[in-house]
Amino acid sequence: MPHARARTIRAVAVLAVVAAMGLVACGKSKKSTSASTGKTVYIGFVGAKTGDNANLGINIRDGIKVAIDEENAKKDGPTIALKEFDTAGDPAQATTVAPQFIQDTSIIGTVGPAFSGETKALIPLYQDAKLVFISPSATNVKLPTIVSPETVFHRVIADDALQASGIASYLSQTVKPKSVAFINDNSEYGKGLAVDVQRLSVDKGIKAATTQVIDPKAQDFSATVNAVKASGADTVFYGGYYAAAGLLRKQLVDAGVKGTFVSGDGSLDKGFVTAAGPAAAEGAKLTCPCNLAFSSSTGALKTFYDQFKKDIGKDPGLYSPEAYDAAKILIKGIKAGNTTRAALLDYVNNKVGSYAGISKTIKFESNGNIGSTQFFVFEVKGAEIAPSQTIVADKPAETTTTAGSGGSSGSSTTVSGSSGSTTTTVASTTTSKP
């Protein structure tokens, strides 16, 4: 459904269309004109290539590369080129490098920012520049409300309110803990997710044994580990990123705390297994409102897996499919003739409609969020991250009206199995084999 939020730039888009019509009138189609002129159009990658959580940014960058190479091979429009900007996942560094892509008017759209903290810091700059961006990974609920009016923000991943709602239902209906220790890294992302998961879990009757905050830069989490052990919690939920998550899991196991470990999408990376060690990582449940591509995937996701493995030389990682989808949306707009910032912004806001991505069907809402209510549970098995369950949660009412207000506790969740797991309808708590 077209957006109403970018009407102020439609006049510019109309002029672009008129110009394109003039080219056609000169005797050449849009396709032949693009191919013959050799025009190059630039999009940007904004995210971490260095730092503690660089894997996540590199996964995204590589997903973009696969999309660009695939589209350029078609030779049916302008050449798409990528410019990369390393934020290290740090809001301060992100604002330092921002002038490089904000002031480079050859860049007409970006995939990323990637992390919620850097996205929050950069949204005002994007808005001032009227530069459209699609984040494959920033999930903080409040991002659409950072500036008003706002037209540039989009993401192809559900926000933390939806993820928190699904995780709370997963805990109450599948894990069924006696009590949970809720831990977060005090980041924009980690704290927001953990607070919402705890609130919704308590609403469902789950006891919060303890609430802890760690410094992800530290190497010794003994104070938190001791608090968890003393609390008697048989389950730990962690909100934060994979490097600290893995180290925390290792120290918990070493201290004899061997209950269920559940975390969100920031921990869904092989770096978690590396940091924890295979033995300690085994059995950890990692959730995400994103999808992963495996060698066992089917359909378009399998095709992407094979192409990624061929082009990049390794398996796709967390957010690689979402980055591919985000890049494809921008490129589709560019090939439709939207080769200025104003025109591409108008395209993403008003003309994408429903896009059949490899990660999910993408339909942008008026605030830049997507309508998908799917997220996924993965499990560490034999030092590898493997699919476990697909969660389809009712969308928290607050996210459709006042973004940033968090999730509701009244959503029902359907848990459908993959790879032989059971299918459970949370609302009715019935179970059947798939």
Order of alpha helices (4+ residues) and beta strands (2+ residues): alpha-alpha-beta-alpha-beta-alpha-beta-alpha-beta-alpha-beta-alpha-beta-alpha-beta-alpha-beta-alpha-alpha-beta-alpha-alpha-alpha-beta-beta-beta-beta-alpha-beta-beta-beta
